[in-house]
C-alpha cells in the first residue's frame, strides 16, 4: 500500500469510510508518534478548571492558570478523534466523550480576558469565543 503524502490540511480530509488511505496513513512514523502522544494523555486525568482560575484575570491580569488547564482540556477534543481514526481500537472514544461533556458543562465559553466585566461568568450574557468551542479553529494549532 502506498504511503499518502500529506502536504496540506486538505490532504487529511479523507472520509472515514475510505479505509485504505487511513490504514496507509496510520503506518507512517508521524501517525505513530501522534497516536503515542494521544495515548500518553490517556494516563492523565482530565484537567479540572475552577472559578478561581477564571477570576485570576479580573484580580491580577494573570491568564496562565486558566489557560493552561483549558487549553489542555480542549486539546483532547481535537487529538482523540484523529488518534482513534488512526488507531481504531476504541480506546480514545470514552476520553473524547468525557472531554466534550466537561467543556459543555463549563460556566462560560468566553475567555477571561474577553469577559472583563464578568457578564458571561455571572450569567448576565451568553457569549461564545469561537476559539473556545473549536480548538482547531486557530491556524497556529497546526504546527
C-alpha positions as CSV (number, residue, x, y, z in Angstrom):
1,X,0.0,0.0,0.0
2,X,1.3,3.4,-0.9
3,X,2.0,5.8,1.9
4,X,0.0,9.0,1.4
5,X,1.7,12.3,1.1
6,X,0.4,15.0,3.5
7,X,1.3,18.4,2.3
8,X,-1.7,20.4,3.4
9,X,-4.6,20.1,5.8
10,X,-6.8,19.3,2.8
11,X,-4.8,16.1,2.3
12,X,-6.0,14.9,5.7
13,X,-9.7,15.4,4.8
14,X,-10.3,11.8,3.9
15,X,-13.8,10.4,4.6
16,X,-13.7,7.9,7.5
17,X,-15.5,5.4,5.3
18,X,-12.5,5.3,2.9
19,X,-10.4,2.9,5.0
20,X,-7.4,2.4,2.7
21,X,-6.0,6.0,3.0
22,X,-6.4,5.8,6.7
23,X,-4.7,2.5,7.0
24,X,-1.8,3.8,4.9
25,X,-1.6,7.0,6.9
26,X,-1.6,5.1,10.2
27,X,1.6,3.2,9.2
28,X,3.6,6.4,8.9
29,X,6.1,7.4,11.6
30,X,4.3,10.7,12.1
31,X,1.0,9.0,12.7
32,X,2.6,6.5,15.1
33,X,4.1,9.4,17.1
34,X,0.7,11.2,17.1
35,X,-1.1,8.1,18.4
36,X,1.6,7.6,21.0
37,X,1.3,11.2,22.2
38,X,-2.5,10.9,22.4
39,X,-2.2,7.5,24.2
40,X,0.1,9.2,26.8
41,X,-2.8,11.6,27.6
42,X,-5.0,8.6,28.5
43,X,-2.9,8.0,31.6
44,X,-3.5,11.6,32.8
45,X,-6.8,12.7,34.3
46,X,-8.8,15.4,32.5
47,X,-7.5,18.7,34.0
48,X,-10.0,20.4,36.3
49,X,-10.9,24.0,36.0
50,X,-12.4,26.2,38.6
51,X,-13.9,29.7,39.1
52,X,-10.7,30.8,41.0
53,X,-8.6,30.2,37.8
54,X,-11.1,32.2,35.7
55,X,-11.1,35.1,38.2
56,X,-7.3,35.4,38.2
57,X,-7.5,37.6,35.2
58,X,-10.0,40.0,36.8
59,X,-8.0,40.2,40.0
60,X,-4.5,40.5,38.7
61,X,-4.4,40.1,34.9
62,X,-2.9,36.6,35.0
63,X,-4.3,34.2,32.4
64,X,-1.8,31.4,32.9
65,X,-3.6,29.0,35.3
66,X,-6.9,29.2,33.5
67,X,-5.3,29.0,30.0
68,X,-3.1,26.1,30.9
69,X,-6.0,24.0,32.2
70,X,-8.5,24.9,29.5
71,X,-6.1,24.5,26.5
72,X,-5.2,21.1,27.8
73,X,-8.9,20.2,28.1
74,X,-9.7,21.3,24.6
75,X,-6.6,19.7,23.0
76,X,-8.2,16.3,23.8
77,X,-11.2,17.3,21.7
78,X,-9.0,17.7,18.6
79,X,-6.5,14.9,19.4
80,X,-8.6,12.0,20.4
81,X,-10.8,11.7,17.3
82,X,-7.8,11.7,15.0
83,X,-5.9,9.3,17.2
84,X,-9.0,7.0,17.2
85,X,-9.2,7.1,13.4
86,X,-5.6,6.2,13.1
87,X,-5.6,3.6,15.9
88,X,-9.0,2.1,15.5
89,X,-9.2,0.2,18.8
90,X,-11.8,2.3,20.6
91,X,-9.6,3.4,23.4
92,X,-9.9,7.2,22.6
93,X,-13.7,7.3,22.3
94,X,-14.7,7.5,26.0
95,X,-11.9,10.0,26.9
96,X,-13.1,12.1,23.9
97,X,-16.7,12.0,25.2
98,X,-15.5,12.9,28.7
99,X,-13.7,16.0,27.4
100,X,-16.7,17.1,25.3
101,X,-19.0,16.7,28.3
102,X,-16.7,18.6,30.5
103,X,-16.4,21.5,28.1
104,X,-20.2,21.6,27.6
105,X,-20.6,21.8,31.4
106,X,-18.3,24.9,31.8
107,X,-19.9,28.0,33.2
108,X,-18.9,30.1,30.1
109,X,-17.3,29.6,26.8
110,X,-15.7,33.1,26.9
111,X,-12.1,33.6,27.8
112,X,-11.5,35.6,31.0
113,X,-9.7,38.4,29.1
114,X,-12.8,38.7,26.9
115,X,-15.2,38.9,29.9
116,X,-13.6,41.6,31.9
117,X,-16.9,42.7,33.5
118,X,-17.7,39.1,34.2
119,X,-21.1,39.3,32.5
120,X,-20.8,35.9,30.9
121,X,-19.2,34.4,34.0
122,X,-22.2,35.6,36.1
123,X,-24.8,34.5,33.6
124,X,-25.9,38.0,32.5
125,X,-24.8,37.5,28.9
126,X,-24.2,34.4,26.8
127,X,-21.3,34.9,24.5
128,X,-19.1,32.4,22.8
129,X,-15.4,32.7,21.8
130,X,-15.1,30.6,18.7
131,X,-11.6,29.5,19.6
132,X,-13.0,28.1,22.8
133,X,-15.5,25.8,21.2
134,X,-13.4,24.7,18.3
135,X,-9.8,24.1,19.5
136,X,-8.5,23.6,15.9
137,X,-10.1,26.9,14.7
138,X,-6.7,28.6,15.1
139,X,-4.2,28.0,12.4
140,X,-1.3,28.1,14.9
141,X,-2.6,24.7,16.2
142,X,-1.3,23.0,13.0
143,X,2.5,23.1,13.6
